[in-house]
Amino acid sequence: MPFGFLVRGPLLRYALMPGGRAASDAVHLSAGAAWLLTAQRAAGGGGHAHSFHLLRGWQPAYPETTGYIIPTLHTLYRRSGDLALQASVTAAAGWLKSIQNTNGSFSDLKGNPQVFDTGQILIGMNYLVQHAPELSDEAVLARAARWLVSVQESDGSFVRNAFQNIAHSYYARVGAALLTAGRLLDDGNVRRAGEANLAWTLAQQKPNGFFRNLFFDRPPPFLHTMVYVLEGLLDGYAETRDPRLYEAVRRFADRLLSLSQGRDRILRSQYDEDFAVANSSKCLVGVAQWAGVCFRLAEISADAGFRNEGLRIVEFLKTRQLRCRDSRLHGGLWGSDPSWGRYMRIAIPNWGVKFFLDALLAKTSVQSA
């Protein structure tokens, strides 16, 4: 029996136990924020730990997701006035600035400059320029954006410095971040690069609404990256109001909504390109993202179907959020349901908590509209 299992064995009951009771939004927001702050302290230096693994414990600080956690925690700070959240954002922004490569890129945990990681950090830098300029550094933003432009393919995709050197349609989140950065920098080349990437992404959509090249390294894709493409196109739509982006989102999202409200009840972990279930566990990260997308679509379209779906999914996620006395677990979400599912097996990834908090914040906006 591995020594790690003996050390972590007392925590095993939390991986095996069924869901708990849903509480108020405020309780779940507080628990999730507490977990992210614990993950940041565990990593040290200002970055958020990649995850907490049941056997291996805390993993190193993860630049990619630290970048896009910034908007979430700063939004919570603006709503609550909690100075601990402000301090967290300040530390994260300073840490990211300190680890940027000289060419403007950011690296993955293996030290390799990565397009997607850089693009996700760009999301956080864009946010700071617009909402917390005292914490922003436009030079950091500009270097990151211009590096992305420099490695883009002529067709708008990203292959060089992409994961496994494969063009991915979920990199739409990078394209949308470039659109915003181009506006903030008043840089037409950066903005055109974003437009080109989103145009390439649209060309990946099949007649049935699914997108090609949604997977990490091999098909079928996880729900996590399936919803990533929806988020990227919605971000692009927010920048451009290009109806083609919204129409592409709806073609995909309408199919997912019909599955979630019908055959599958809660969207499953993996689907093939014909929407057949390829992995019947649940990718809780993707489910949390899906709730947030539903609320965004409800705001754009006033579609009660998406609003009600978002509300239903948030209540499900509440029953899956861990609430206990152990700070390593309290406020977290396993990567999969059940926790031993294929996506982030027996681990709590920081981005799942971030997307759950985003969904709760978006729910508040929809309900107050």
C-alpha positions as CSV (number, residue, x, y, z in Angstrom):
1,M,0.0,0.0,0.0
2,P,1.5,3.4,-1.0
3,F,2.7,5.6,1.9
4,G,0.7,8.5,0.4
5,F,-2.5,6.5,0.9
6,L,-1.7,6.0,4.5
7,V,-1.1,9.7,5.0
8,R,-4.2,10.8,3.1
9,G,-6.4,7.8,4.1
10,P,-8.5,9.8,6.7
11,L,-9.5,12.1,3.8
12,L,-10.8,9.3,1.7
13,R,-14.2,9.4,3.2
14,Y,-14.7,12.8,1.6
15,A,-14.0,11.4,-1.8
16,L,-16.5,8.6,-1.2
17,M,-19.3,10.3,0.6
18,P,-22.4,11.4,-1.3
19,G,-23.4,15.0,-1.9
20,G,-24.3,17.3,0.9
21,R,-27.1,19.9,1.4
22,A,-27.2,23.1,-0.6
23,A,-27.0,26.3,1.5
24,S,-27.3,29.9,0.6
25,D,-25.3,31.4,-2.2
26,A,-23.4,33.5,0.3
27,V,-22.3,30.3,2.2
28,H,-21.0,28.7,-1.0
29,L,-19.3,31.8,-2.2
30,S,-17.5,32.2,1.1
31,A,-16.4,28.6,1.2
32,G,-15.1,28.7,-2.4
33,A,-13.2,31.9,-1.8
34,A,-11.7,30.5,1.3
35,W,-10.4,27.4,-0.6
36,L,-8.8,29.6,-3.3
37,L,-7.0,31.7,-0.6
38,T,-5.9,28.4,1.1
39,A,-4.6,27.2,-2.3
40,Q,-2.6,30.5,-2.7
41,R,-1.1,30.2,0.7
42,A,-0.2,26.6,0.1
43,A,1.7,27.4,-3.1
44,G,3.5,30.5,-1.6
45,G,4.7,33.5,-3.6
46,G,1.3,34.7,-4.8
47,G,0.3,32.0,-7.3
48,H,-2.6,29.6,-6.7
49,A,-1.8,25.9,-6.2
50,H,-2.8,24.0,-9.3
51,S,-4.8,21.5,-7.2
52,F,-5.1,19.5,-4.1
53,H,-4.6,15.8,-4.8
54,L,-5.9,13.3,-2.3
55,L,-2.7,11.3,-2.3
56,R,0.0,13.8,-3.5
57,G,-1.3,16.9,-1.6
58,W,-0.9,20.4,-2.8
59,Q,0.6,20.9,-6.3
60,P,2.7,23.8,-7.4
61,A,1.4,27.3,-8.2
62,Y,-0.2,27.3,-11.7
63,P,0.3,30.5,-13.7
64,E,-2.4,29.8,-16.3
65,T,-5.3,29.6,-13.9
66,T,-3.9,32.2,-11.4
67,G,-4.3,34.6,-14.3
68,Y,-8.0,34.0,-14.8
69,I,-8.7,33.6,-11.1
70,I,-7.9,37.3,-10.7
71,P,-11.2,38.6,-12.2
72,T,-13.2,36.2,-10.0
73,L,-11.6,37.2,-6.7
74,H,-11.5,40.9,-7.5
75,T,-15.2,40.8,-8.4
76,L,-15.9,39.2,-5.0
77,Y,-13.7,41.9,-3.4
78,R,-15.7,44.6,-5.1
79,R,-18.9,43.1,-3.8
80,S,-17.8,42.3,-0.3
81,G,-15.0,44.7,0.5
82,D,-13.1,41.8,2.0
83,L,-9.5,43.1,2.1
84,A,-8.1,39.5,2.1
85,L,-9.4,39.1,-1.4
86,Q,-7.8,42.4,-2.5
87,A,-4.5,41.2,-1.0
88,S,-4.8,38.0,-2.9
89,V,-5.3,39.7,-6.2
90,T,-2.4,42.0,-5.5
91,A,-0.1,39.1,-4.7
92,A,-1.3,37.1,-7.8
93,A,-0.7,40.1,-10.2
94,G,2.8,40.7,-8.7
95,W,3.7,37.0,-9.0
96,L,2.6,36.8,-12.6
97,K,4.6,39.9,-13.5
98,S,7.7,38.4,-11.9
99,I,7.5,35.1,-13.9
100,Q,6.8,36.5,-17.3
101,N,9.4,35.3,-19.9
102,T,11.5,37.9,-21.6
103,N,9.7,37.3,-24.9
104,G,6.4,38.1,-23.3
105,S,5.1,34.5,-23.0
106,F,4.2,32.5,-19.8
107,S,5.2,28.9,-19.3
108,D,3.4,25.8,-18.1
109,L,4.5,23.8,-15.1
110,K,7.2,22.1,-17.1
111,G,8.7,25.4,-18.1
112,N,7.5,25.4,-21.7
113,P,6.1,28.7,-23.1
114,Q,2.5,28.0,-23.9
115,V,-0.1,29.9,-26.0
116,F,-3.1,28.9,-24.0
117,D,-1.5,29.7,-20.6
118,T,-0.4,33.1,-21.9
119,G,-3.8,33.8,-23.2
120,Q,-5.5,32.9,-19.9
121,I,-3.1,35.2,-18.0
122,L,-3.9,37.9,-20.6
123,I,-7.6,37.6,-19.5
124,G,-6.5,38.6,-16.0
125,M,-4.2,41.4,-17.2
126,N,-7.0,42.8,-19.4
127,Y,-9.3,42.7,-16.4
128,L,-6.9,44.6,-14.2
129,V,-6.4,47.4,-16.8
130,Q,-10.1,47.9,-16.9
131,H,-11.2,47.4,-13.2
132,A,-8.1,47.7,-11.0
133,P,-5.6,49.9,-12.9
134,E,-3.6,50.5,-9.8
135,L,-2.6,46.8,-10.0
136,S,-2.1,46.6,-13.7
137,D,1.0,46.9,-15.8
138,E,0.2,47.6,-19.4
139,A,3.7,46.6,-20.5
140,V,3.1,43.0,-19.2
141,L,-0.1,42.9,-21.1
142,A,1.4,44.3,-24.3
143,R,4.4,41.8,-24.2
144,A,2.1,38.9,-23.7
145,A,-0.4,39.9,-26.5
146,R,2.4,40.6,-29.0
147,W,4.1,37.3,-28.3
148,L,0.8,35.6,-29.1
149,V,0.6,37.4,-32.4
150,S,4.2,36.4,-33.2
151,V,3.5,32.7,-32.9
152,Q,0.1,32.6,-34.6
153,E,-0.4,30.6,-37.8
154,S,-1.4,32.3,-41.1
155,D,-4.9,30.7,-40.9
156,G,-5.6,32.2,-37.4
157,S,-4.9,29.0,-35.4
158,F,-2.2,28.4,-32.9
159,V,0.1,25.3,-33.4
160,R,3.6,26.5,-32.3
161,N,3.7,26.6,-28.5
162,A,0.2,25.0,-28.4
163,F,-0.4,22.0,-26.2
164,Q,1.0,18.9,-28.1
165,N,1.6,21.2,-31.1
166,I,-2.1,20.7,-32.1
167,A,-4.5,23.5,-33.2
168,H,-7.4,23.6,-30.7
169,S,-10.7,25.2,-31.1
170,Y,-11.0,25.9,-27.4
171,Y,-8.2,28.5,-27.9
172,A,-11.1,30.8,-28.8
173,R,-10.5,32.1,-25.3
174,V,-7.1,33.2,-26.5
175,G,-8.6,34.9,-29.5
176,A,-11.1,36.8,-27.5
177,A,-8.5,37.9,-25.0
178,L,-6.5,39.3,-28.0
179,L,-9.5,41.2,-29.1
180,T,-9.8,42.9,-25.7
181,A,-6.1,43.5,-25.5
182,G,-6.0,45.0,-29.0
183,R,-8.7,47.5,-27.9
184,L,-7.0,48.4,-24.6
185,L,-3.6,48.8,-26.4
186,D,-5.1,50.5,-29.4
187,D,-3.2,47.9,-31.4
188,G,-4.8,46.9,-34.7
189,N,-2.4,43.9,-35.2
190,V,-3.4,42.4,-31.9
191,R,-7.1,42.9,-32.5
192,R,-6.8,41.4,-36.0
193,A,-5.0,38.4,-34.6
194,G,-8.0,37.8,-32.3
195,E,-10.5,38.2,-35.1
196,A,-8.5,35.7,-37.2
197,N,-8.5,33.1,-34.4
198,L,-12.2,33.4,-33.9
199,A,-12.8,33.1,-37.6
200,W,-10.7,29.9,-37.6
201,T,-12.7,28.6,-34.7
202,L,-16.0,29.2,-36.5
203,A,-14.7,27.2,-39.4
204,Q,-14.3,24.2,-37.0
205,Q,-18.0,24.0,-36.3
206,K,-19.8,21.0,-37.8
207,P,-23.4,21.2,-39.1
208,N,-24.7,19.5,-35.9
209,G,-23.2,22.3,-33.8
210,F,-20.2,20.4,-32.4
211,F,-16.7,21.8,-32.9
212,R,-13.7,19.9,-34.2
213,N,-10.4,20.0,-32.4
214,L,-11.9,20.5,-28.9
215,F,-9.8,17.8,-27.2
216,F,-6.5,18.2,-25.3
217,D,-4.4,15.5,-27.1
218,R,-7.0,13.0,-28.4
219,P,-10.7,12.8,-28.8
220,P,-13.3,12.7,-27.3
221,P,-13.0,16.1,-25.5
222,F,-14.0,16.7,-21.9
223,L,-16.9,19.0,-21.1
224,H,-14.3,21.5,-19.8
225,T,-12.9,22.3,-23.2
226,M,-16.3,22.0,-24.9
227,V,-17.6,24.9,-22.7
228,Y,-14.3,26.7,-23.1
229,V,-15.1,27.3,-26.8
230,L,-18.5,28.7,-25.8
231,E,-16.9,31.1,-23.3
232,G,-14.4,32.2,-25.9
233,L,-17.0,32.9,-28.5
234,L,-19.2,34.7,-26.0
235,D,-16.2,36.9,-24.9
236,G,-15.6,37.6,-28.6
237,Y,-19.3,38.5,-29.1
238,A,-19.1,40.9,-26.1
239,E,-16.2,42.7,-27.9
240,T,-17.6,42.7,-31.4
241,R,-21.3,42.0,-31.4
242,D,-20.6,39.9,-34.5
243,P,-23.8,37.8,-34.9
244,R,-21.9,34.9,-36.4
245,L,-20.2,34.3,-33.0
246,Y,-23.5,34.3,-31.1
247,E,-25.2,32.0,-33.7
248,A,-22.3,29.5,-33.4
249,V,-22.7,29.5,-29.6
250,R,-26.4,28.9,-29.8
251,R,-26.0,26.0,-32.3
252,F,-23.8,24.2,-29.8
253,A,-25.4,25.4,-26.6
254,D,-28.9,24.5,-27.7
255,R,-27.8,20.9,-28.3
256,L,-26.1,20.8,-24.9
257,L,-29.2,22.2,-23.2
258,S,-31.5,19.6,-24.8
259,L,-29.1,16.8,-23.5
260,S,-28.9,18.3,-20.0
261,Q,-32.7,18.7,-19.7
262,G,-33.4,15.4,-21.3
263,R,-31.4,12.3,-21.8
264,D,-28.4,13.1,-19.5
265,R,-30.0,15.2,-16.8
266,I,-26.6,16.7,-15.9
267,L,-24.1,17.0,-18.7
268,R,-21.5,14.1,-18.8
269,S,-17.8,14.2,-18.8
270,Q,-17.0,13.4,-22.4
271,Y,-19.0,13.4,-25.7
272,D,-18.1,12.4,-29.2
273,E,-18.7,14.6,-32.2
274,D,-22.2,13.1,-32.6
275,F,-23.1,14.0,-29.0
276,A,-23.0,10.4,-27.8
277,V,-21.8,10.0,-24.2
278,A,-18.2,8.7,-24.2
279,N,-17.7,8.9,-20.4
280,S,-20.7,8.8,-18.1
281,S,-19.1,10.4,-15.1
282,K,-19.4,14.2,-14.7
283,C,-16.6,16.7,-15.2
284,L,-17.6,19.2,-12.4
285,V,-15.3,21.9,-13.8
286,G,-17.2,21.8,-17.1
287,V,-20.6,21.6,-15.3
288,A,-19.7,24.8,-13.4
289,Q,-18.6,26.5,-16.6
290,W,-21.9,25.4,-18.3
291,A,-23.9,27.0,-15.5
292,G,-22.1,30.3,-16.1
293,V,-22.6,30.1,-19.9
294,C,-26.3,29.5,-19.3
295,F,-26.6,32.7,-17.2
296,R,-24.7,34.6,-19.9
297,L,-27.0,33.4,-22.6
298,A,-30.1,34.2,-20.4
299,E,-28.9,37.7,-20.1
300,I,-28.3,38.1,-23.8
301,S,-31.5,36.5,-25.0
302,A,-33.9,36.6,-22.1
303,D,-34.3,32.8,-22.7
304,A,-35.9,31.4,-19.6
305,G,-34.7,27.9,-20.6
306,F,-31.1,28.9,-20.1
307,R,-31.9,30.8,-17.0
308,N,-33.7,27.9,-15.4
309,E,-30.9,25.5,-16.5
310,G,-28.3,27.7,-14.8
311,L,-30.3,27.8,-11.6
312,R,-30.8,24.0,-11.6
313,I,-27.1,23.3,-12.2
314,V,-25.9,25.7,-9.5
315,E,-28.1,23.9,-7.0
316,F,-26.6,20.6,-8.1
317,L,-23.1,22.0,-7.7
318,K,-23.8,23.2,-4.2
319,T,-24.5,19.6,-3.2
320,R,-21.0,18.7,-4.5
321,Q,-19.0,21.5,-2.9
322,L,-17.0,20.1,0.0
323,R,-17.7,21.8,3.4
324,C,-15.8,20.5,6.3
325,R,-13.2,21.4,8.9
326,D,-10.2,20.5,6.8
327,S,-9.1,23.7,5.0
328,R,-7.4,21.6,2.2
329,L,-10.9,20.4,1.2
330,H,-13.4,23.0,2.5
331,G,-14.9,24.9,-0.3
332,G,-13.4,22.7,-3.0
333,L,-15.0,20.7,-5.8
334,W,-13.6,17.4,-7.0
335,G,-12.6,17.5,-10.7
336,S,-15.1,14.7,-11.4
337,D,-18.2,13.2,-9.9
338,P,-17.6,10.6,-8.7
339,S,-14.3,11.9,-7.5
340,W,-12.4,8.9,-9.1
341,G,-13.7,9.8,-12.6
342,R,-11.3,10.3,-15.4
343,Y,-11.0,14.1,-15.3
344,M,-8.6,15.2,-12.5
345,R,-9.1,12.0,-10.6
346,I,-9.3,12.4,-6.8
347,A,-8.1,16.0,-7.1
348,I,-9.6,19.4,-6.5
349,P,-8.4,21.7,-9.4
350,N,-8.4,25.4,-8.6
351,W,-10.2,26.3,-11.8
352,G,-13.3,24.2,-10.9
353,V,-13.7,26.4,-7.8
354,K,-13.2,29.5,-9.8
355,F,-15.9,28.6,-12.3
356,F,-18.3,27.7,-9.6
357,L,-17.8,31.1,-8.0
358,D,-18.3,32.7,-11.4
359,A,-21.6,30.9,-11.8
360,L,-22.8,32.0,-8.4
361,L,-21.8,35.6,-9.2
362,A,-23.6,35.4,-12.6
363,K,-26.7,34.0,-11.0
364,T,-26.9,37.1,-8.8
365,S,-26.7,39.3,-11.9
366,V,-29.5,37.4,-13.7
367,Q,-31.8,37.4,-10.7
368,S,-31.3,41.1,-10.1
369,A,-32.0,42.0,-13.8
